[in-house]
Amino acid sequence: MEIKLQTIGLVHSPVTEGVDHDWGEAVSQIHIDPAYTDGLQGLSDFSHCIVVFYMDRSSFDPETDLRRRPQGRADMPEVGIFSQRAKHRPNPIGITSVRILSVEENILTVIGLDAIDGTPVLDIKPYFPIYDCKPEARTPEWVDLLMKNYF
């Protein structure tokens, strides 16, 4: 099945290469295509949003990426790609919850977006705790170790 998507904007970030740590303080601007500027109305009333983006510089090789150790770290268990949030995926789609710093005209400024400079943005959704926060969610112990310096 063919799926067609259209970018709505681009990420402008001081981060120019994919890294596996220190995204928490990264301040990025998302420059929305002027045709979608009206779609930002009301977003500044939210503290957070979810950014959906296309990781256009990632690749996927089933031989090495379908099952691997997160971040290639020896202290991580070998798990399948759907058990981790690695950038090298069958469909390189990224999703990150971020804090909104400002919304001015067609520019959304956020903190904590783990997308590099020039990344195409596919969608922006407001963060609704009722949908997006699941207090009963559980993760394996290795996730805490993996995310220790990520944000």
C-alpha positions as CSV (number, residue, x, y, z in Angstrom):
1,M,0.0,0.0,0.0
2,E,1.3,3.4,-0.9
3,I,0.9,6.2,1.7
4,K,1.5,9.8,0.7
5,L,2.5,12.3,3.4
6,Q,3.2,16.0,3.1
7,T,5.6,17.9,5.3
8,I,4.1,20.8,7.2
9,G,7.4,22.4,8.2
10,L,11.1,21.9,9.0
11,V,13.1,21.7,12.2
12,H,15.8,24.3,12.8
13,S,18.1,23.0,15.5
14,P,21.7,23.6,16.6
15,V,22.0,19.8,16.5
16,T,23.2,18.7,13.1
17,E,24.0,15.0,13.6
18,G,22.0,12.3,15.3
19,V,23.2,11.7,18.9
20,D,22.0,9.4,21.6
21,H,22.2,11.8,24.6
22,D,21.6,15.3,25.9
23,W,18.4,16.2,24.0
24,G,16.7,17.6,27.0
25,E,18.1,21.1,26.7
26,A,18.0,21.3,22.9
27,V,16.0,24.3,21.8
28,S,14.6,23.9,18.3
29,Q,12.3,26.0,16.1
30,I,9.8,24.4,13.8
31,H,9.2,26.6,10.8
32,I,5.7,25.8,9.6
33,D,4.9,26.2,6.0
34,P,3.0,29.5,5.8
35,A,0.0,27.6,4.3
36,Y,-0.4,25.9,7.7
37,T,0.2,28.9,10.0
38,D,-3.5,29.2,11.0
39,G,-3.3,25.6,12.2
40,L,-1.1,26.9,15.1
41,Q,-3.9,29.0,16.6
42,G,-4.5,27.9,20.2
43,L,-1.4,25.8,20.5
44,S,0.2,28.4,22.8
45,D,-2.5,27.6,25.4
46,F,-0.8,24.2,25.8
47,S,2.5,23.6,27.7
48,H,3.5,20.6,25.6
49,C,2.9,19.1,22.2
50,I,3.8,16.0,20.3
51,V,5.9,16.4,17.2
52,V,5.8,13.8,14.5
53,F,8.7,13.9,12.1
54,Y,10.4,12.0,9.3
55,M,13.9,10.9,10.0
56,D,15.1,11.5,6.4
57,R,18.7,10.8,7.1
58,S,18.3,7.4,8.8
59,S,18.5,4.1,7.1
60,F,17.3,0.6,7.8
61,D,19.2,-2.6,7.2
62,P,17.2,-5.7,8.4
63,E,20.5,-7.6,8.9
64,T,21.8,-5.2,11.5
65,D,18.7,-3.1,12.6
66,L,15.8,-5.6,13.0
67,R,17.3,-7.0,16.2
68,R,20.1,-5.1,18.0
69,R,21.3,-3.7,21.3
70,P,19.9,-0.2,22.0
71,Q,22.4,2.5,21.0
72,G,24.8,-0.4,20.2
73,R,25.7,-0.6,23.9
74,A,27.1,-3.8,25.3
75,D,25.3,-3.2,28.6
76,M,21.9,-3.4,26.8
77,P,20.0,-6.6,25.9
78,E,19.5,-7.5,22.3
79,V,15.9,-6.6,21.4
80,G,13.8,-6.2,18.3
81,I,13.4,-2.8,16.6
82,F,9.8,-2.6,17.8
83,S,11.0,-2.8,21.4
84,Q,13.1,0.3,21.1
85,R,13.0,3.8,19.8
86,A,16.0,3.7,17.5
87,K,16.3,6.0,14.6
88,H,17.0,3.2,12.1
89,R,13.5,1.8,11.5
90,P,11.5,0.2,8.7
91,N,9.6,3.5,8.5
92,P,11.8,6.3,9.9
93,I,9.0,8.1,11.8
94,G,10.0,10.0,15.0
95,I,7.5,11.0,17.7
96,T,8.6,13.2,20.6
97,S,6.7,15.0,23.4
98,V,8.2,18.5,23.8
99,R,7.7,21.6,26.0
100,I,6.4,24.6,24.0
101,L,8.5,27.7,24.6
102,S,6.6,30.0,22.2
103,V,4.4,30.2,19.1
104,E,5.0,33.2,17.0
105,E,3.5,33.5,13.5
106,N,4.6,30.3,11.7
107,I,7.4,29.5,14.2
108,L,7.0,27.0,17.0
109,T,9.9,27.0,19.5
110,V,10.2,23.9,21.6
111,I,12.7,22.3,24.0
112,G,13.6,18.6,24.1
113,L,13.0,17.7,20.4
114,D,15.3,14.9,19.3
115,A,15.3,15.8,15.7
116,I,18.3,17.2,13.9
117,D,18.5,20.4,11.8
118,G,16.5,20.2,8.6
119,T,14.3,17.3,9.7
120,P,10.9,17.4,7.9
121,V,7.9,17.7,10.3
122,L,4.8,15.6,9.4
123,D,2.4,16.7,12.2
124,I,2.0,18.5,15.5
125,K,-0.5,17.4,18.1
126,P,-1.3,19.0,21.4
127,Y,-0.3,16.9,24.5
128,F,-3.4,15.7,26.2
129,P,-2.5,14.0,29.5
130,I,-5.7,11.9,29.4
131,Y,-4.4,10.3,26.1
132,D,-0.7,10.7,26.3
133,C,0.2,9.9,29.9
134,K,-0.3,6.4,31.2
135,P,0.7,6.2,34.9
136,E,0.3,2.4,34.9
137,A,2.7,1.9,31.9
138,R,5.7,-0.3,32.6
139,T,9.1,-0.6,30.9
140,P,12.0,-3.1,31.4
141,E,14.8,-2.1,33.7
142,W,17.2,-1.5,30.9
143,V,15.2,1.5,29.7
144,D,16.0,3.6,32.8
145,L,19.7,2.9,32.2
146,L,19.4,3.7,28.5
147,M,17.6,7.0,29.0
148,K,19.8,8.2,31.9
149,N,21.5,10.9,29.8
150,Y,19.2,11.1,26.8
151,F,17.1,14.0,28.1
